[in-house]
Amino acid sequence: MKKLRLLLIILVLFVNIGCDSETEESDEVRITYMNGDTEPVHMWITGRNISPGNKYLPGEMGGTTYYKSGPLLGGSIELEYISIYAGRNGSVLTSYRTAIYPETLKLRFIWDGNSFSKR
C-alpha cells in the first residue's frame, strides 16, 4: 500500500512538471525590429506603448517576445493578429497588422522611414 501511494505521488509530480502551458516554446513568437531609416524611431507591438526602451537608432536592431493567447496548439487553425507600430515624438507614424499562425515562431520587420516590410 505504501509503495502504491508513493508511486501515485511520483506520477502526480511527474505529470504536473510537464504542464507549464503559459511559457512553452511553441507559444512564443520572437519579434525582431530593425531601423533602416536615417533617424531614430520607436517600434513596439500591440499592448505596448512608446517608451525609451523601444527607441532604435539608425541601423539598430532589437525585439520583443509575443505570447500567443489563443488555443493554437493541438491542430487548431485559429489565428491571432498583432500590430507593429513606429513612432516619434510621442506620435504614431504608422502601423502594420500581421497574422500570427499556429506555426509562427519568428517575425522580422524592417522600418524604412515610411513603412514596415516583413522579412
C-alpha positions, 0 to 999 in steps of 0.5 A: 500500500505504501509503495502504491501511494508513493508511486501515485505521488511520483506520477502526480509530480511527474505529470504536473512538471510537464504542464507549464502551458503559459511559457512553452516554446511553441507559444512564443513568437520572437519579434525582431525590429530593425531601423533602416531609416536615417533617424531614430524611431520607436517600434513596439507591438500591440499592448505596448506603448512608446517608451525609451526602451523601444527607441532604435537608432539608425541601423539598430536592431532589437525585439520583443517576445509575443505570447500567443493567447489563443488555443493554437496548439493541438491542430487548431487553425485559429489565428491571432493578429498583432500590430507593429507600430513606429513612432516619434515624438510621442506620435504614431507614424504608422502601423502594420497588422500581421497574422500570427499562425499556429506555426509562427515562431519568428517575425522580422520587420524592417522600418524604412522611414515610411513603412514596415516590410516583413522579412 
